């Protein structure tokens, strides 16, 4: 696959966004994906007083033909924020991505998030809800255990308006509170994906890695790493179900062999009440490319495990069923830390597009990449 290195063109500021008509994006019969184009954003590209990077989630607003990109900067470089961008719908060789706006996330008291580790969020996922005109974003919280002091912040899921103002939060099931002991979620392995059913009645939120009680992290040849997907009723705003999801083994040995490696859910797309696309991201130290695998997932026969505190101690459950749709290893290109995906516009041939974005971790050795795929049904 040919690799395209295009500079990103900038536009002026956009106007405030409002509620938009709802369009059905249900795609229950996806058969394959074809890569159409790849963009690379220049490293540390400046935009409106911010540094572009750390792009961890993406969602498409079909009425305005813009995308919302959440940045996982923990207010260390600039205040926690998201971007509004445009991606060409054709003429990929000629046109490039255009950043049009940066919006700062606000705390309940109306201020931007501070840089203090005890107070800063860890933004990871964002979706636009066309039924409400609101955005929903998630934070992984924090869990730092040290002799000096512990920092324990719960993860969270928040409603905001399109200018970043805090509106509300969603109740957190008891299993997902952070602890100083090895209970609950692991650090940096919490809410990486979320999405709405097309009818706007439910929201699914995915946990990146297994909770301590649910078993070990994914590893080479490991088959016991189960993480969770939470289902919310958007009318009551309450969590109503949870489902177990078995992670694939880590794709490649790390170099050296005892160095860091991980596999987990980096994003989800909701197709229907029971069908999802789930993206797993496998990283191994010393291996240049990440292994990104996208699965079609069926929850129809999965056990509701919301009342089960430990999957390791209560192994009698049916996990979500999954089948591989795409492995980025099959692409002839360098694949970095892909963390976000969204359905894009309808292509001229009538097929829908699927867009992926990469979090470069603000590292000069990594790339902020965008991948544009054609969805074949």
C-alpha positions in Angstrom: 0.0 0.0 0.0 1.4 3.3 -1.0 2.2 5.7 1.9 1.1 9.3 1.6 2.7 12.1 3.6 0.5 15.2 3.4 0.7 18.4 5.3 -2.4 19.4 7.2 -4.1 22.6 6.0 -5.7 24.9 8.6 -9.0 26.9 8.4 -10.4 29.6 10.5 -12.6 29.1 13.6 -16.0 27.5 13.2 -19.3 28.8 14.7 -20.9 27.2 17.7 -22.5 23.8 16.9 -26.1 22.9 17.6 -28.4 19.8 17.6 -28.6 18.0 14.3 -31.0 15.6 12.6 -30.5 11.9 13.3 -29.3 9.5 10.7 -29.2 5.7 11.0 -25.7 4.3 10.9 -26.6 0.6 11.5 -24.3 -1.7 9.6 -25.0 -5.2 10.7 -23.6 -6.9 7.6 -20.1 -5.6 7.2 -18.0 -8.1 5.2 -14.7 -6.4 4.5 -12.7 -3.2 4.6 -10.5 -1.7 1.9 -7.9 0.9 2.7 -8.3 4.0 0.5 -5.9 6.4 2.0 -3.5 7.3 4.8 -2.7 10.8 6.1 0.1 11.8 8.5 -0.1 15.0 10.5 3.3 16.7 11.1 4.8 16.1 14.5 3.8 18.7 17.1 1.9 20.7 14.6 0.7 23.9 16.3 -3.0 24.9 16.1 -4.6 27.9 17.8 -2.1 27.9 20.7 -2.1 24.1 21.2 0.1 21.2 20.2 -1.7 18.6 17.9 -1.1 15.1 19.1 -2.5 12.5 21.5 -5.6 12.0 19.4 -7.4 9.2 21.2 -11.0 9.2 19.9 -12.8 10.4 16.8 -16.5 10.8 15.9 -18.3 12.0 12.8 -21.1 14.6 12.7 -22.9 13.8 9.4 -25.0 17.0 9.3 -22.0 19.4 9.5 -19.5 17.0 7.9 -17.0 17.5 10.6 -15.2 15.2 13.0 -14.6 15.6 16.8 -11.2 14.4 18.0 -10.5 14.1 21.8 -6.9 14.7 22.9 -5.5 12.7 25.8 -3.2 15.6 27.0 -3.7 15.5 30.8 -3.4 19.3 30.8 0.4 18.9 30.8 1.0 20.8 27.5 -2.2 22.7 27.2 -5.5 22.3 29.0 -7.6 19.1 28.2 -9.3 19.6 24.9 -10.9 18.3 21.7 -10.5 19.3 18.1 -13.0 19.8 15.2 -11.6 18.8 11.8 -12.7 18.2 8.2 -11.5 15.2 6.2 -12.0 15.2 2.4 -14.7 12.9 1.0 -12.8 12.3 -2.2 -9.7 13.6 -4.0 -7.6 12.2 -1.2 -4.3 12.9 -3.1 -5.1 16.6 -3.6 -6.9 17.5 -0.4 -5.8 17.1 3.2 -7.2 17.2 6.7 -8.2 20.6 8.0 -8.2 21.5 11.6 -10.9 24.2 12.2 -11.4 24.5 16.0 -10.0 23.6 19.4 -12.4 23.4 22.4 -11.4 23.0 26.0 -13.1 20.6 28.3 -14.6 22.3 31.4 -14.9 21.1 34.9 -18.3 21.3 36.7 -17.3 24.8 38.0 -16.8 26.0 34.5 -13.0 26.2 34.5 -10.6 24.3 32.2 -8.9 21.3 33.8 -5.7 22.1 35.8 -2.3 20.4 35.2 -2.1 19.0 38.8 -1.8 15.2 38.6 -4.4 14.8 41.4 -7.0 16.9 39.4 -6.3 16.4 35.7 -8.4 13.9 33.7 -7.2 11.3 31.2 -9.5 11.9 28.2 -9.7 8.8 25.9 -13.0 8.5 24.1 -15.6 10.9 22.7 -18.9 10.5 20.8 -21.4 13.0 19.4 -25.0 12.1 20.2 -27.3 13.5 17.4 -30.4 12.7 19.5 -29.4 15.2 22.2 -26.9 17.5 20.5 -24.4 16.7 23.2 -21.0 15.1 23.3 -20.0 12.3 25.7 -16.4 11.8 26.7 -14.6 9.4 29.0 -11.7 9.7 31.4 -9.5 6.8 32.6 -9.0 8.4 36.0 -5.7 7.8 37.7 -4.0 5.2 40.0 -0.5 6.2 41.2 0.8 4.3 44.2 4.0 5.6 45.8 5.7 6.1 49.1 5.2 9.8 49.0 1.5 9.9 48.3 -1.2 7.9 46.4 -3.3 9.5 43.7 -6.6 7.7 43.3 -9.1 9.2 40.8 -12.1 7.3 39.5 -12.7 7.0 35.8 -15.7 8.9 34.5 -18.2 9.4 31.7 -19.4 12.9 31.1 -22.0 14.9 29.0 -20.8 18.2 27.7 -22.1 20.6 25.1 -20.3 21.4 21.9 -18.4 24.3 23.4 -17.0 22.1 26.2 -19.2 23.0 29.1 -19.9 20.2 31.7 -23.6 19.2 31.8 -23.8 15.9 33.7 -22.0 12.6 34.5 -23.0 8.9 34.4 -23.2 6.7 37.5 -20.2 4.4 37.8 -20.8 0.7 38.6 -19.2 -0.3 41.9 -16.7 -2.6 40.1 -15.0 0.3 38.3 -13.9 2.5 41.2 -10.2 2.9 41.6 -8.4 1.5 44.7 -5.0 1.7 46.2 -5.1 -2.1 46.6 -5.1 -4.4 43.6 -8.9 -4.2 43.2 -11.0 -2.7 40.4 -9.5 -1.3 37.2 -5.8 -1.3 36.4 -4.0 2.0 35.8 -4.3 3.3 32.2 -6.6 0.3 31.3 -10.1 1.8 31.8 -12.7 3.5 29.6 -11.1 3.7 26.1 -14.3 3.2 24.0 -17.9 4.2 24.0 -20.8 4.5 21.5 -24.6 4.8 21.1 -27.1 2.5 19.6 -28.6 4.1 16.4 -31.9 4.7 18.1 -30.3 6.6 20.9 -31.7 4.4 23.7 -28.5 2.8 24.9 -24.8 3.5 25.3 -22.0 1.0 25.5 -18.7 1.7 27.3 -15.7 -0.6 27.0 -12.9 -1.3 29.6 -9.5 -1.5 27.9 -8.0 -4.2 30.1 -9.2 -6.8 32.7 -9.9 -5.7 36.2 -7.7 -7.2 38.9 -10.5 -9.4 40.1 -11.3 -10.6 36.6 -7.9 -12.2 35.9 -4.6 -11.5 34.3 -3.7 -9.0 31.5 -3.3 -10.3 28.0 0.0 -11.8 27.2 1.7 -14.1 24.7 -0.4 -17.2 24.1 -2.7 -16.2 26.9 -6.3 -17.2 26.6 -7.8 -16.0 29.9 -7.8 -12.2 29.7 -11.4 -11.1 30.0 -12.4 -7.4 30.1 -15.9 -5.9 30.3 -18.4 -3.9 28.2 -21.0 -1.8 30.1 -24.5 -1.1 28.8 -26.3 2.1 29.9 -30.0 3.0 29.5 -29.8 6.6 28.2 -33.3 7.4 29.4 -32.5 6.6 33.1 -28.8 7.2 32.7 -28.2 4.0 34.7 -25.9 1.1 33.9 -28.1 -1.9 33.2 -25.8 -4.7 32.0 -22.2 -5.9 31.6 -20.7 -8.4 29.3 -17.4 -10.3 29.3 -15.1 -9.9 26.3 -12.1 -12.1 25.8 -9.0 -10.4 24.5 -6.6 -11.8 22.0 -3.1 -12.7 23.0 -0.4 -10.0 22.6 0.6 -10.2 19.0 4.5 -10.2 19.2 7.1 -10.8 21.8 8.7 -7.7 23.3 12.4 -6.9 22.9 14.0 -7.7 25.3 11.6 -10.5 26.3 10.8 -9.0 29.7 9.9 -5.6 28.4 6.5 -4.0 28.5 3.8 -5.5 26.2 0.0 -5.1 26.2 -3.2 -5.8 24.3 -6.6 -4.3 25.1 -9.7 -2.6 23.6 -8.9 0.8 22.2 -12.3 1.7 20.8 -15.8 0.3 19.9 -18.4 1.2 17.4 -22.0 0.3 18.1 -24.0 -1.2 15.2 -27.2 -2.3 17.0 -28.5 -3.4 20.4 -26.4 -6.5 20.2 -23.7 -5.9 17.6 -20.5 -4.0 17.9 -17.2 -3.4 16.2 -14.4 -3.8 18.7 -10.8 -2.6 18.0 -8.0 -4.3 19.9 -4.5 -2.7 20.0 -1.5 -4.8 20.7 1.9 -3.1 21.5 5.2 -4.7 22.3 8.4 -2.8 23.3 11.0 -3.1 20.5 8.4 -3.8 17.8 7.9 -0.8 15.6 4.3 -1.4 14.4 1.3 -1.9 16.6 -1.0 -4.8 15.8 -4.5 -3.5 15.3 -7.3 -6.0 15.0 -11.0 -5.1 14.4 -13.6 -7.7 15.3 -17.3 -8.1 14.6 -18.9 -8.8 18.0 -22.3 -10.2 19.0 -23.7 -9.8 22.5 -27.0 -11.6 21.9 -26.1 -14.7 23.8 -23.5 -13.2 26.2 -24.2 -13.5 30.0 -25.0 -10.4 31.9 -22.2 -10.3 34.5 -23.1 -7.0 36.2 -23.6 -8.9 39.5 -20.4 -10.9 39.2 -17.5 -9.2 40.9 -14.8 -11.7 39.9 -14.8 -13.5 36.6 -11.8 -15.5 37.7 -13.7 -16.9 40.7 -17.0 -17.3 38.8 -16.0 -18.7 35.4 -19.5 -20.0 34.4 -20.5 -17.3 31.9 -20.7 -16.9 28.1 -18.6 -14.1 26.7 -19.4 -12.0 23.7 -18.9 -13.8 20.4 -16.3 -12.3 18.0 -14.9 -12.8 14.5 -12.0 -11.1 12.9 -12.9 -8.4 10.3 -9.5 -6.6 9.8 -5.9 -7.0 10.9 -3.8 -4.0 10.2 -0.7 -6.3 9.9 -2.0 -7.1 6.5 -1.5 -3.6 5.3 1.8 -2.7 3.6 2.5 0.3 5.8 3.8 1.3 9.2 0.9 1.2 11.7 1.2 3.2 14.9 -0.9 3.5 18.1 -4.5 3.4 16.6 -7.0 4.4 19.3 -10.1 5.8 17.6 -12.5 4.8 14.9 -15.8 6.2 13.4 -18.1 5.7 10.5 -17.6 8.6 8.0 -19.7 9.8 5.0 -21.2 7.7 2.2 -18.7 7.4 -0.6 -19.5 8.1 -4.3 -20.1 4.4 -4.9 -22.7 4.2 -2.1 -20.5 2.5 0.4 -19.9 3.9 3.9 -16.4 5.0 4.9 -14.6 4.0 8.2 -12.0 6.4 9.7 -9.3 5.5 12.2 -7.0 7.9 14.1 -3.7 7.3 15.8 -2.5 8.7 19.2 1.2 9.5 18.8 1.7 10.0 22.6 3.4 13.3 21.7 6.5 11.3 20.8 8.7 12.3 18.0 9.3 8.6 17.1 5.6 8.1 16.6 3.1 9.4 14.0 -0.3 11.0 14.1 -2.0 8.9 11.4 -5.4 8.8 9.8 -6.7 5.8 7.9 -9.7 6.0 5.5 -11.4 2.7 4.6 -14.3 1.7 2.4 -16.8 -0.5 4.1 -18.0 -3.4 1.8 -21.3 -5.1 2.8 
